[in-house]
Amino acid sequence: MKHRAGFVNIIGNPNVGKSTLMNALVGEKLSIVTAKAQTTRHRIMGIVNGKDFQIVYSDTPGILKPSYRLQESMMNFVETAIGDADVILYVTDTVEKADKNSEYIAKLSQLYCPVIVVLNKIDISDQQTVAGLMKWWQEQLPKAIVIPASAQERFNLDNIFDTIVSHLPEAPAWFDKDTFTDKNMRFFASEIIREKIFLGYGQEIPYSCQVEIEEFHEGEDRYDISAVIYVMRESQKGILIGKGGSALKKTGTAARIEMEDFFQTKVFLKLFVKVDPDWRENKRELKRFGYEQ
């Protein structure tokens, strides 16, 4: 049997379950998952290897109309993913308005690569609604394959996997077979902290924060990690830290526990908070944080 390999890029609107699906297909928690929109900011690769195949998945930010430079960079990740895909996984769900961001549906109809529409969250819908949505998507994208699924409940993932493999081009592996992601450990440490901020704070705080790992030392018995959380205003800094540092301590504890599970070692984590009012619009800062080339 000939070897198949390719880039399977996951796109879709916010909150449809792209990151949950990516993590389920890869078998690792590579993308952070929360109920808030814009949780994913980067393009994150997860690599699944078999004897005769290699799937390079990419999770991407949710499609939106940019309001500031950071969001423009996020949408550039989406556009790149559409352009270099061997297979597109377009994730929608049973909750969102089907024709939301219809310009992207039009783009999908013009692609030469295979498109798989994953109708996610069928576990919270009914059979009649699912059947109607599947028919609607097949009418919009006649060349696409429409698959109902529940990433949360891991329903029908085998069907998605088999469909992907059957549509991969014949090619050698793009990465070493023992590689499971293109990101380093610093990246995952920063994402774990950012996830805890998304889960622990409301309103604008998560969207105003950026995490930078200043130190990452891999010792024999533990990892020593120092991170800076950047916010845009002094008032946000106060909310993030909390009275007597209580809120920041809670965030740090939650992040440390998850890091220890992810890295499979003890972690000593130090968190600091700094104000950078322009980081979402500053090209140099966005480049430093990995959002721009």
N, C-alpha and C positions, 0 to 999 in steps of 0.2 A: 504494500500500500504506500502511495506517495505521501510525502509530508505536506501538511497544510499549515499556513501561518498568515496572520494578518491583524490589522488594527480594527477593533470593534468599538466604535465611539458612541457613547450614550449621551443623548441630548433630550431636551424637553423643557417644559415650563417649571417654575419653582413648585416645590411641595408635591410633586407627583410620585416621588419615591425612587428617583434615579440613584441616589447614594445607597439606599437600602438594597436596591437591585444589584448594584455593582458589588457591594460587600457580600451579598448572598452568592453571586456567581463566582466570585474569587475565593470565597471561603475565609476571608480575612477582613477585619474592620479597618479599611484603608481610608474611607471617606467618613467624615463626621456626619451625624444624623440628628437633626432636631426638627421640631414642627415649624420653625421660623423660616421664612423665605431668605434666600441669599446665604444659606449656611455654607455651601460650597463656593469657594472663590477661585480656586486654581483648577487646572486640568491635572487630574491624578490618574496615573496608570496602575493597573493591577494585572499581573501576568499569570495565566493559567497554562501549565505545560502538561503534555501527554507524550506518549511514545511517538505518535505520528501527527501531532498538532501543537501549535502554540497560539493562544488567543491573547492579544494585548488589548485589554479593556481600557477605556478612558472615561472617567467620570468628568462632567463639565458643569459649570455654573448654570443655574436656571435662566432661561431666556427672559430678558426684560428690556425695557427702553431706558437707556442709561441716563442718570441724572447728574453724575459726576465722573471724574476721570477713572477712578477705580472700577466703576461699573463698565466703562468703555473697555478697559483692559480685560475684564471678565468676559465681555461679549466677543472680544478678539479670540479668546480661547475657544469659544463655541464655533466661530467662523472657521478657525483653523481645523477644528475637529471635523467639521463637515467636509472640508477640502481634502483631507488626507485619509479619509476612512476607506477601508475595504468593505466594511459592513456598517450600516447605521442602525443603532437601536434607538428608535424614537419612543420615549416613554410618555404615555398619557395615563389618565385614570378615569374612574367612574364618577368622579366628583367635579372636576373642572369643566368649564364650558369648552366643548369640543373644538370650536374654531378659534380659540384664544391664540393670539399671535399667528394669524392665518398666513402671513407672509412666509413663515418658515415651512408651513405645509406646502406652499407653492414651490419653495426651494427643493423640498424632498421629492416632489413629483418630477423635477428636472434632473435628478441625480442618475448617474449610470451604475453606481454601486448598489448592491441589494439593500433594501430598507425593510427592517422588521419593526412593526408597530407593536409595542407591548402595552396592552390595556391592563393597567395595574389596579390593585385594590378591589378586585371583584368580590373579595370576602365581605365587603361592607355594602354590597349592592344586591340586586335581585336578577334572576335569570332573564327576565324580559328587558330590563335596562341594558344588561351586558350584550344581549343579542342585537338590540337596536344600535348600540354604539359600535359594535363590530361591523355591522352592515354599513354604518355611516363612514367609518374609516376606510373600509374596502372600496367604497364609492369614491372617496376623495383621493385615494392612492391605489389605483387598480393593480399596479405592479408589485405592491408591497405585500408582505406576509403579516397578517394580524393575529396575535396570540394573546388570549386572556390569561391573566396571571395574578398572583398575590406574592409580592416579594417578601412581605412581612411574614406570611404563613408558609413561604417557600413552596407555593403551589404552582405546578406546571413549569418549574425551572428546568427540568430535564428536557422538555420540549423546546424551550428557548435555546438551551445549550446544543442540542442535536441540530437544530436549524442553523445556528451560527456556524458550527463546524462544517456542515454540508455546503455552506456558501463561502467558506474561506478559499482564497486562491492557493494553488499549489506553489509552495515556496519554502525555503529553509527557515529555521528559527531566526528571529530578529535579535533575540537576547539569549544569553546563556540560560540553559534549562533550569538552573538553580536560582534564577532571579525571579522575585515576585512583585517588584515595584520599581519605578524609576526614582522614587523619593528617598532621601536619607533619613536617619533617625532624628535629626534635629527638626525636620519638617513635621514628623509625626508628633513629637513632643509639643511643638507650637500649636498644632491642630487640636490636640487633646485639651490644652489649656483654653483654646478659643471655643471649643465645644462646651466646656463647663461655664464659660461666660454666657454663651447663648442660652444655656439651660437655667442659669441662676439669676439672670437679670432681664428686666423687661424694657419696653419702649426702645429708645435709641441707643442704649449702651452697647449692645452687641455689634451694631453696625458702625459704631464709632471707634471700635477697638481693633488693634493689630498687635500680634504677639511676635516678638523677636527673641530667639534663643541666643543669649550672649555667651554662655559657657555650657559645654556638654562634655563631661569627662567620664569615660567608661573605665571605672575601677574594677578590681577583681571581685569585690563584694557588693558594690553598689554603683549607680550612676549619680554623679553630682551635676545638677542642671540649674542654671540661673537664667531667668527669663524676664524681659521687660514687656509690660503691657502698655501700649501707647493709646491714649485717648485724645479727644479734640478740645476738651474744655476742663477747667479746674473743677467745675461742679460735677462732671462725670468722674473725675478722679476721686472725689469725695464719696460718691455713691459706690464706686468700685471697691474702695477700701473699706467703707463702712465704719460704724462707731467702734473706736479702739482697734481697728483693723480686723474686725470680726468677719465681714463679708469676704475680704480677700483671703483670709485664713481658710474659710469654708471652701472657696474656689480652689485654693492650693491643695487642700486635703483631698478633694474629689479628683483633681487632676493627678496627684501623686499616686493614688490608689489605682487609677486606670493605667498610668504609665508602668507601674510595677507589674500589672497583668500583661500589658503589651510587650514590654521589654524582658519580662521574666527574670527580674532582679530587683533588689531594693533600690529605691530612688530617694535622694535628698534634693528637694526642690525649693528654690528661693524665687520669690516673685517681687517685682518692683513695678511701680506705675509712674509713667511720665506723660507730660502733655505735649502733643505735637499737633497744633491746630490745623495744619495744612496737609497732613500726610495723604489724605484721599485724593488730593488734586496735584500733588507735587510729583513730577515725572521722575526726579532723582530718587525720591523716597520709594515710589512704587517699584522702581527698578531694583532697589536694595531689598525690598520685600518679595521680589520674584514675580511681580505682576507684569513687568514690561522688559523687553529685550534691550 
